[in-house]
Amino acid sequence: MLQRCTFGFYEVVCRLDLEHLYEHAKIQFSGSYPKKVYVSDREELSHALSDMRKECDDLALDHTSGLISHAEAQVLRKGEGYTYNELLSDLDTLRFSFSSELRKQLFFRINNGKEKHFQQDDLFGVKINTAFPSCQPEIRNAGNCYALEQNEASVFHSMRVLERGLGALAAKFGVDFSHTNWHNVIESVEKEIRKMNSSLGPDWKEQQKFCSQAATTLCF
């Protein structure tokens, strides 16, 4: 399923780098013996690993997510015994795994101006959603296809939305909706609209005008 994951992806890259912590670890490890990781660095690392694991799960980077879980367990298990040597090793392993898994992923870039159509349920307005809630998946798909420049597919899903509107109009006037040609259905609906009269109540003209405009809209 298509997902908007740009921000999460950026967060993973930034948090995985942890440049200041990485450089700090190299300085601490430059001595003659492994130094234990300061409590503040361990806490920062634990928070970063937790956030990174969640994002990797969202991006389906299973191997990296598993390595992060292992690193989290190591930090927790060793506690004060966790050294900067181990921290450097874990970060290098995660970096390599992350970059390797990303090479197997395919990402799409949405052109500027079209991102507002991506993953939206209300592109046709709140009134449409309220009147035809079953149209929301088709509306979302129409917007997604348009954003990804799959214009023919966008038209297809848009037509599916119109089909529900035409079906509702046909049902209102008892018109057979089994025709494969919409033109026949629309003609039959318009014929019934012309028959509308005062028997429908004092606002029958307003009803007739509304239905006529709806039918005309379908005559694209």
Buried (B, 14 or more C-beta within 10 A) or exposed (E): EEEEBEEBBEBBBEBBEBEEBBEBBEEBBEEEEBBBBEEEBBEBBBEBBEBBBBBBBBBEBEEBBEBBBBBBEBBEEBEEEBBBBBBBBBBEBBBEBBEEBBEEEEEEEBEEEEBEBBEBBEBBEEEBBEEBEEBBEBBBBBBBBBBBEBEEBBEBBBBBBBBBBBBEBBEEBEBEBEBEEBEEBBBBBBEBBEEBEEEEEEEEEEEBEEBBEBBEEBEE
